[in-house]
Amino acid sequence: MSDTQIPPNYTNSPCSLSGTPHLTINRDITALDLDSSNAFEGPEKLLEVWFTASEKTLPASASPLGLKAVAQESWKEMLDLVNCKVLSVVESRNVDAYLLSESSMFVFPHKLVLKTCGTTTLLCGLPRMLEIAALEAGFPHVRADLLSGTTAAATPHRVFYSRKNFLFPDQQLGPHRSWRDEVRYLDKMFLGGSAYMIGKMNGEHWYLYITGPGTQLTPPSTPEERVHTKMQELQLPETGTKQLDEPDTGDETLEVLMTDLDMENARQFYLEDASNIAKVNARRAHEARKDAIQQLGVIAEAHGSDPSISGNTLVEGNSRDDDARFDVFAQTSADHSGFNSDTEDEPLSFPQELSTEGHTLGAVVTENCGLADVYPSSKYSDARIDSYLFTPCGYSANGVVPMPGEAESTHYWTVHVTPEPQCSYASFETNVPTRVLGRQTVDVVQQVVGIFKPGRFSVTLFEARGEDEGNNKAAAKKDKRMDFVKGYRRVDRIVHDLEGYELVFRYFEREDWKDMVNGLESGDHWVEFHRKEASACA
């Protein structure tokens, strides 16, 4: 049960503040649609399509809002081709963050980031994505018939597609059955792309497909005439001078991909465990409130909200007339006060939201696991977190982080967790630049790894290259710090120079990690899992 209106005593309701992030929840998705029992493929497919180098260089033909001018219904139609649904949307000045049934999507004025897990067919949505950018956002385009009968296609500035090796590659659908199939699919759309495998062929590795600035669409041609992308493994070609239309040097993306999560720690991402935590917190808050009322009388709640934190996060209930109401906006996992208990002896009853999947328990998990502290509201007062807990387990969260003092600069982070022991996986991705953190990238990695406690993980860091060669010594010192994550040993470090970017890939194992494939540790159910992973060139 919930109150669907912001209480009148919230005199500075954030939804009334223009330009600040606010949340919209899709109430048409049912629990049956989102049962995560079979969502065992955690590693995501990640696609970034840039239509200009920055939002400051939108073409004259485009809407001033760029891709943000596109109606949500159009994106939802495109996501139907990918086989995922929208759960909720956080809108802000620079980016709209879509929380999906299978991961996330971020829409900036000049680029779109789509990340999906499971057996989703991400690349099947790419032709429609280019058509939407052309017809609804106004980006320069050509007439096209890209694979699926689209009438027009915007010409991208750059395209990035990447993923970790799959845990269960034989379960994938469409063009995602193998990396070679994915590259062929992309080659049919873009000229001059490059494909790479980074890491060990018979171990942890990561795939990347990238196009250079000024990407050209592949014209219709016979198979004999088509240009095919070279398949490469370790070395990327050196590039010349930096392009004038490349992104600002502050552009960076950090991705931490974690497997073999600590099983006991991973229980916090199960609905049953999260529900118990929420009820314990609610009971404590209820008792504390009763004690306060007895001693001080009714405590007024006017002016109780922070006007800098925006959004309507009220979860709609079934009855607007019921006195028992649950307000997600005003209450966190540590402060639930709207519960039924007319007498001291009557058992405390809890709202339905504390025992069913959704945003309420997602918020509980966010606070309990420590993710809320990665970019804390004490430093980023306008930051918003939108999270969801699935049935019977699984967790997704998007964070929108406006930079303090930089109204035109908003960044994101996203987390997705599949906690089942036979396929445990968690991912963390962010483009929040380290220059505004007052700490090093390795500190963020250490904090994230401490939350999920993986047995193994890889880190990829994409950074736009600057032209100032005087910072090489500082950059080298910063880079060396990334080799040391407490409790883990670095196994691999691979550096690539891309056109305008530097990519560093690192792979870590826990210091006490042993190869379970060879039976050096207990847990027979892990052996078959690792055998499959090692034998599959996903």
C-alpha distance (Angstrom), angle and dihedral (degrees) to the residues before:
residue distance angle dihedral
M1 . . .
S2 3.76 . .
D3 3.76 145.3 .
T4 3.79 109.1 -116.0
Q5 3.81 95.2 -163.3
I6 3.78 129.0 73.1
P7 3.83 104.3 -110.6
P8 3.83 113.9 -102.5
N9 3.79 90.6 -127.0
Y10 3.83 88.2 66.5
T11 3.79 89.8 89.4
N12 3.80 93.7 174.2
S13 3.77 97.2 47.7
P14 3.82 109.3 -178.7
C15 3.78 92.4 -140.2
S16 3.80 86.4 71.1
L17 3.79 92.6 58.1
S18 3.79 112.0 95.6
G19 3.77 119.4 -132.5
T20 3.80 98.2 16.3
P21 3.82 124.5 117.6
H22 3.78 116.0 -87.2
L23 3.78 133.1 179.8
T24 3.81 131.8 -126.6
I25 3.81 118.5 -170.4
N26 3.80 123.8 -152.3
R27 3.80 104.8 -134.8
D28 3.80 94.8 -177.9
I29 3.82 93.5 79.8
T30 3.79 113.5 94.6
A31 3.77 130.2 -153.4
L32 3.80 88.8 -112.7
D33 3.80 89.8 60.4
L34 3.80 92.5 53.3
D35 3.81 104.5 43.4
S36 3.82 103.0 140.6
S37 3.81 95.9 -161.8
N38 3.80 92.0 112.4
A39 3.83 98.8 30.9
F40 3.76 92.4 106.3
E41 3.83 100.8 142.6
G42 3.78 102.2 87.2
P43 3.83 102.2 168.0
E44 3.79 108.0 96.1
K45 3.75 135.0 -138.3
L46 3.81 108.6 -128.2
L47 3.80 124.1 -158.0
E48 3.82 126.8 -179.1
V49 3.77 119.3 -176.7
W50 3.79 116.2 -173.8
F51 3.80 117.4 -165.8
T52 3.82 94.7 -177.5
A53 3.80 133.1 10.6
S54 3.82 91.3 -107.7
E55 3.78 140.8 -7.1
K56 3.83 88.1 -102.7
T57 3.81 90.8 66.0
L58 3.81 100.9 54.0
P59 3.82 110.9 150.1
A60 3.80 120.2 -108.1
S61 3.81 90.6 -112.2
A62 3.81 93.0 58.5
S63 3.77 127.1 87.5
P64 3.83 112.4 -97.5
L65 3.80 85.4 -116.1
G66 3.78 92.8 50.3
L67 3.81 112.9 -162.7
K68 3.81 90.2 -5.9
A69 3.80 87.3 72.7
V70 3.81 90.5 67.6
A71 3.81 114.9 105.1
Q72 3.80 115.7 -111.3
E73 3.79 89.6 -124.5
S74 3.80 90.0 63.6
W75 3.79 91.8 53.6
K76 3.80 90.3 47.0
E77 3.81 89.6 53.2
M78 3.80 89.6 52.0
L79 3.82 90.9 47.9
D80 3.82 89.6 54.4
L81 3.81 86.3 67.1
V82 3.80 88.1 53.4
N83 3.83 91.6 48.9
C84 3.79 99.8 -120.0
K85 3.80 136.0 108.6
V86 3.79 135.3 -138.8
L87 3.82 114.5 -109.7
S88 3.80 98.8 178.1
V89 3.78 143.1 -24.8
V90 3.80 131.5 -136.5
E91 3.80 109.9 -158.9
S92 3.79 122.9 -159.6
R93 3.79 138.3 161.2
N94 3.80 96.4 -89.0
V95 3.80 106.3 20.5
D96 3.80 140.6 25.2
A97 3.81 111.6 -148.1
Y98 3.81 115.6 -152.9
L99 3.80 117.0 -162.5
L100 3.80 106.6 -152.5
S101 3.78 136.5 -163.7
E102 3.81 84.8 -113.2
S103 3.82 106.7 33.0
S104 3.82 128.4 -62.5
M105 3.79 151.5 -51.4
F106 3.81 128.4 -155.6
V107 3.80 121.4 -163.0
F108 3.81 117.7 -161.6
P109 3.81 124.1 175.1
H110 3.83 90.7 -103.3
K111 3.80 105.9 25.6
L112 3.79 144.7 27.2
V113 3.81 127.0 -142.3
L114 3.82 117.1 -162.8
K115 3.80 122.2 -178.4
T116 3.81 121.7 178.5
C117 3.79 134.8 170.9
G118 3.81 136.5 -167.9
T119 3.79 116.8 40.3
T120 3.79 94.8 -34.3
T121 3.80 117.3 145.7
L122 3.79 98.6 -133.6
L123 3.80 98.3 167.2
C124 3.80 91.0 54.2
G125 3.80 87.6 71.0
L126 3.81 94.7 53.9
P127 3.84 98.8 86.8
R128 3.80 91.0 50.4
M129 3.82 89.7 46.1
L130 3.82 90.4 57.0
E131 3.80 90.6 46.1
I132 3.82 92.0 52.1
A133 3.81 90.9 49.0
A134 3.80 89.1 52.5
L135 3.79 102.2 42.7
E136 3.81 102.9 30.5
A137 3.81 104.4 27.5
G138 3.82 96.5 36.0
F139 3.80 100.3 -127.3
P140 3.83 116.5 158.9
H141 3.78 109.4 -86.0
V142 3.75 147.9 167.5
R143 3.77 132.9 -135.1
A144 3.75 106.4 -93.5
D145 3.76 146.0 170.8
L146 3.78 98.4 -158.5
L147 3.79 107.4 -178.5
S148 3.78 95.7 -66.7
G149 3.78 108.1 49.8
T150 3.80 99.7 -93.1
T151 3.80 114.2 165.4
A152 3.81 98.4 -145.4
A153 3.77 138.9 14.4
A154 3.78 128.9 -160.3
T155 3.79 112.7 -131.3
P156 3.81 108.2 -117.7
H157 3.77 123.9 -137.5
R158 3.82 92.0 -144.3
V159 3.79 137.3 -12.1
F160 3.81 126.9 -152.2
Y161 3.80 123.4 -174.8
S162 3.81 122.3 174.4
R163 3.78 143.8 155.8
K164 3.78 143.0 165.9
N165 3.81 119.4 -109.6
F166 3.81 108.7 -77.4
L167 3.79 121.6 -110.5
F168 3.82 91.8 -145.2
P169 3.82 107.1 22.1
D170 3.81 93.6 166.3
Q171 3.80 89.7 67.2
Q172 3.81 95.4 59.3
L173 3.81 122.5 110.3
G174 3.80 138.0 -145.7
P175 3.80 116.3 -6.5
H176 3.81 92.0 -9.1
R177 3.82 98.0 76.6
S178 3.81 90.1 101.7
W179 3.79 139.9 -2.3
R180 3.81 89.9 -111.1
D181 3.82 90.1 56.6
E182 3.80 91.0 49.6
V183 3.80 91.6 51.0
R184 3.81 91.5 48.8
Y185 3.80 89.8 51.2
L186 3.80 92.4 51.2
D187 3.82 91.5 44.6
K188 3.78 89.3 59.2
M189 3.81 87.7 60.5
F190 3.82 106.7 35.8
L191 3.79 136.2 42.0
G192 3.79 121.5 -133.4
G193 3.79 99.9 8.0
S194 3.81 120.4 160.1
A195 3.80 126.4 -142.1
Y196 3.80 125.9 -159.1
M197 3.78 141.0 -179.5
I198 3.80 113.0 -150.7
G199 3.80 120.4 -165.5
K200 3.79 134.9 17.1
M201 3.79 118.0 -22.2
N202 3.81 90.2 -145.2
G203 3.79 95.0 40.1
E204 3.79 141.3 28.7
H205 3.79 111.2 -19.3
W206 3.78 141.8 157.7
Y207 3.80 131.6 -142.9
L208 3.80 127.4 -142.9
Y209 3.81 133.8 -174.8
I210 3.80 115.8 -174.1
T211 3.78 138.2 171.8
G212 3.79 125.8 -154.8
P213 3.81 126.2 -115.3
G214 3.78 113.2 -66.9
T215 3.80 95.6 31.2
Q216 3.81 114.8 -156.6
L217 3.78 124.9 -148.5
T218 3.78 115.8 -121.3
P219 3.82 109.8 -107.3
P220 3.81 120.1 -135.5
S221 3.78 108.8 -79.1
T222 3.76 142.8 154.2
P223 3.83 117.7 -94.5
E224 3.81 89.3 -105.8
E225 3.80 92.0 55.7
R226 3.78 97.6 44.5
V227 3.81 118.4 110.9
H228 3.80 110.8 -127.6
T229 3.77 125.0 -153.4
K230 3.77 118.2 -114.7
M231 3.79 115.2 -115.9
Q232 3.80 108.8 -133.0
E233 3.77 133.9 175.3
L234 3.78 117.2 -166.2
Q235 3.78 116.7 -6.8
L236 3.78 125.8 66.4
P237 3.81 120.8 -164.5
E238 3.77 118.5 -100.3
T239 3.79 112.4 -110.1
G240 3.75 133.1 -143.1
T241 3.75 129.2 -125.8
K242 3.75 121.9 -21.1
Q243 3.79 114.9 -90.7
L244 3.79 115.7 -113.0
D245 3.81 91.4 -131.5
E246 3.78 95.9 52.0
P247 3.84 120.1 122.0
D248 3.77 122.4 -86.2
T249 3.79 113.5 -79.3
G250 3.80 89.7 -111.6
D251 3.81 92.2 70.1
E252 3.80 110.9 114.9
T253 3.78 138.5 149.5
L254 3.80 124.8 -158.9
E255 3.80 120.3 -163.7
V256 3.82 125.6 -176.2
L257 3.83 114.2 -170.9
M258 3.81 113.8 -169.3
T259 3.81 132.1 -170.4
D260 3.83 136.1 177.6
L261 3.79 94.6 37.0
D262 3.79 118.5 -161.6
M263 3.81 102.0 -90.2
E264 3.80 97.7 -142.2
N265 3.80 92.8 46.7
A266 3.82 90.7 47.4
R267 3.82 91.0 61.5
Q268 3.80 89.0 84.3
F269 3.82 87.5 72.6
Y270 3.82 92.4 60.0
L271 3.80 118.2 97.7
E272 3.81 94.2 -130.6
D273 3.80 93.6 53.2
A274 3.80 94.3 43.0
S275 3.80 90.6 49.3
N276 3.79 90.8 53.0
I277 3.80 91.1 50.5
A278 3.80 91.2 49.1
K279 3.80 92.7 50.3
V280 3.79 92.8 47.9
N281 3.81 90.3 51.0
A282 3.79 90.9 45.8
R283 3.80 92.3 50.5
R284 3.79 91.4 50.6
A285 3.80 91.6 48.2
H286 3.80 90.7 48.2
E287 3.79 92.6 51.7
A288 3.80 91.7 46.2
R289 3.78 90.6 50.5
K290 3.81 92.1 50.1
D291 3.79 90.3 50.9
A292 3.78 91.3 48.8
I293 3.80 92.8 49.3
Q294 3.79 91.3 49.9
Q295 3.77 91.5 51.6
L296 3.79 102.8 34.2
G297 3.79 107.5 15.0
V298 3.77 125.0 -122.2
I299 3.79 112.0 -14.4
A300 3.81 113.7 -135.7
E301 3.79 115.0 -129.1
A302 3.80 99.0 -164.3
H303 3.77 114.5 131.3
G304 3.79 88.2 15.5
S305 3.80 97.0 133.6
D306 3.76 127.0 81.7
P307 3.81 106.9 -121.3
S308 3.80 91.1 -152.0
I309 3.80 92.1 65.0
S310 3.74 108.8 72.0
G311 3.73 138.5 -165.8
N312 3.75 147.8 81.9
T313 3.78 102.2 -106.1
L314 3.76 96.6 162.9
V315 3.78 111.7 137.5
E316 3.79 112.2 -141.8
G317 3.77 118.1 -120.8
N318 3.79 133.0 -161.6
S319 3.79 99.4 -105.1
R320 3.78 126.9 43.8
D321 3.80 91.3 -173.9
D322 3.78 97.0 56.6
D323 3.80 114.2 108.3
A324 3.81 92.7 -144.5
R325 3.77 103.6 84.5
F326 3.78 132.5 169.4
D327 3.79 118.5 -151.8
V328 3.79 112.7 -166.2
F329 3.80 91.4 -175.0
A330 3.80 94.9 60.7
Q331 3.77 99.2 32.3
T332 3.77 133.8 56.9
S333 3.78 129.8 -172.5
A334 3.79 88.6 -78.8
D335 3.82 96.8 49.1
H336 3.81 119.3 48.9
S337 3.76 112.7 146.6
G338 3.78 107.4 155.5
F339 3.80 101.6 89.8
N340 3.81 133.8 131.4
S341 3.76 116.1 -106.9
D342 3.79 114.1 129.9
T343 3.78 95.3 177.0
E344 3.76 134.1 29.9
D345 3.79 91.2 -114.7
E346 3.80 96.6 48.7
P347 3.83 113.9 101.8
L348 3.79 113.3 -107.1
S349 3.82 112.5 -107.9
F350 3.78 122.3 -153.3
P351 3.80 131.1 -145.1
Q352 3.79 116.4 -104.4
E353 3.80 91.2 -112.3
L354 3.82 90.1 72.1
S355 3.80 92.6 62.5
T356 3.81 104.1 35.1
E357 3.79 133.5 67.4
G358 3.75 119.2 -92.4
H359 3.78 146.6 82.0
T360 3.80 96.0 -44.3
L361 3.79 95.4 61.8
G362 3.79 88.0 37.5
A363 3.81 88.2 62.0
V364 3.81 89.9 47.8
V365 3.81 91.4 54.2
T366 3.81 92.2 45.6
E367 3.80 91.1 57.4
N368 3.79 96.2 39.1
C369 3.82 98.7 48.8
G370 3.79 95.8 46.6
L371 3.80 101.7 -112.9
A372 3.79 90.4 122.5
D373 3.81 87.4 66.0
V374 3.81 97.3 56.2
Y375 3.81 90.3 81.2
P376 3.82 99.7 9.7
S377 3.79 123.3 -156.4
S378 3.81 88.6 -125.3
K379 3.82 87.7 72.3
Y380 3.81 100.3 24.8
S381 3.78 103.1 39.9
D382 3.80 95.5 176.4
A383 3.81 95.6 46.8
R384 3.79 117.5 123.0
I385 3.81 131.2 -160.5
D386 3.80 122.0 -157.6
S387 3.82 112.9 -171.2
Y388 3.80 139.3 168.8
L389 3.81 134.0 -164.8
F390 3.82 117.1 -150.9
T391 3.82 135.1 -148.7
P392 3.00 121.9 -70.6
C393 3.80 91.4 -6.4
G394 3.78 143.1 -31.0
Y395 3.77 132.5 98.4
S396 3.80 138.4 -144.5
A397 3.80 131.2 -175.8
N398 3.79 138.5 176.0
G399 3.77 123.2 -162.6
V400 3.81 124.4 -161.5
V401 3.80 112.2 -160.3
P402 3.83 119.1 -170.8
M403 3.80 108.3 -163.3
P404 3.81 114.4 -115.1
G405 3.79 108.9 -108.8
E406 3.81 92.6 7.3
A407 3.79 107.1 91.6
E408 3.79 92.8 175.7
S409 3.81 94.9 52.0
T410 3.80 120.7 80.1
H411 3.79 124.8 162.6
Y412 3.79 136.5 -176.5
W413 3.77 144.9 -140.8
T414 3.79 128.2 -166.6
V415 3.81 135.3 -167.8
H416 3.81 131.5 -169.6
V417 3.79 126.3 -177.6
T418 3.81 132.9 -167.3
P419 3.83 102.3 -178.7
E420 3.83 103.3 179.9
P421 3.83 108.4 123.3
Q422 3.82 95.6 -129.4
C423 3.81 91.3 57.7
S424 3.79 106.9 12.7
Y425 3.77 114.2 169.2
A426 3.79 139.8 154.0
S427 3.77 131.5 -176.6
F428 3.79 133.0 -164.0
E429 3.80 122.7 -170.3
T430 3.80 130.7 173.5
N431 3.79 141.1 163.1
V432 3.82 94.0 -163.9
P433 3.82 101.7 131.0
T434 3.78 116.4 -121.0
R435 3.81 91.1 -135.1
V436 3.81 90.1 76.4
L437 3.81 96.5 45.2
G438 3.77 100.4 71.0
R439 3.81 86.9 -135.8
Q440 3.78 139.3 75.2
T441 3.80 127.9 -90.9
V442 3.80 89.0 -114.3
D443 3.82 88.8 61.2
V444 3.81 90.2 58.8
V445 3.81 90.5 47.3
Q446 3.80 91.2 49.1
Q447 3.80 91.8 50.3
V448 3.81 93.4 48.2
V449 3.81 93.4 46.4
G450 3.80 88.9 49.5
I451 3.80 89.9 56.9
F452 3.82 96.5 51.9
K453 3.83 102.3 26.9
P454 3.84 97.6 -150.2
G455 3.78 124.7 -170.4
R456 3.80 89.5 -139.3
F457 3.77 136.1 9.0
S458 3.79 142.8 169.1
V459 3.80 128.3 -143.1
T460 3.79 124.6 -154.5
L461 3.79 120.0 -172.7
F462 3.81 119.4 -170.1
E463 3.81 113.2 -168.9
A464 3.78 130.6 174.9
R465 3.80 108.4 -121.9
G466 3.79 118.3 -117.5
E467 3.76 125.9 -143.7
D468 3.81 96.0 -131.3
E469 3.78 106.1 101.1
G470 3.80 90.7 -176.4
N471 3.78 90.7 80.4
N472 3.80 94.8 61.7
K473 3.81 93.7 103.2
A474 3.82 92.7 50.4
A475 3.80 90.8 45.2
A476 3.80 91.4 50.8
K477 3.81 90.7 50.6
K478 3.80 91.3 49.2
D479 3.80 90.4 47.3
K480 3.81 92.5 52.5
R481 3.81 91.8 53.5
M482 3.80 88.2 60.5
D483 3.81 89.7 66.2
F484 3.81 91.7 68.3
V485 3.80 118.8 70.3
K486 3.80 112.8 162.9
G487 3.80 112.7 -108.8
Y488 3.81 93.9 15.0
R489 3.78 138.7 83.5
R490 3.77 123.2 -141.3
V491 3.79 112.3 -121.8
D492 3.82 102.2 174.9
R493 3.77 136.8 21.8
I494 3.81 119.9 179.1
V495 3.80 125.1 175.6
H496 3.80 125.0 -162.6
D497 3.78 132.8 -175.9
L498 3.77 111.3 -141.8
E499 3.78 126.0 -178.5
G500 3.78 101.3 -73.5
Y501 3.80 94.3 -12.9
E502 3.77 142.1 77.5
L503 3.79 118.7 -144.3
V504 3.80 122.2 -162.6
F505 3.82 119.4 -172.7
R506 3.81 120.8 -168.0
Y507 3.78 131.0 178.7
F508 3.82 122.8 -159.5
E509 3.79 135.9 -173.0
R510 3.78 127.4 -163.9
E511 3.80 111.4 -98.7
D512 3.80 92.2 -117.5
W513 3.82 92.8 41.4
K514 3.80 114.9 133.1
D515 3.76 129.1 -172.4
M516 3.78 103.2 -97.9
V517 3.80 90.7 -172.0
N518 3.79 86.8 72.1
G519 3.79 91.2 47.5
L520 3.78 97.1 -113.8
E521 3.80 92.4 139.5
S522 3.77 132.5 39.2
G523 3.76 123.0 -100.1
D524 3.80 112.7 90.8
H525 3.79 92.3 -164.0
W526 3.81 89.1 68.0
V527 3.80 94.6 56.8
E528 3.80 97.3 69.6
F529 3.80 90.0 42.7
H530 3.81 93.5 55.6
R531 3.80 92.2 40.9
K532 3.78 89.6 58.7
E533 3.77 92.7 45.7
A534 3.79 94.4 49.1
S535 3.81 94.6 47.1
A536 3.79 96.7 46.5
C537 3.79 117.7 83.6
A538 3.77 90.2 -157.1
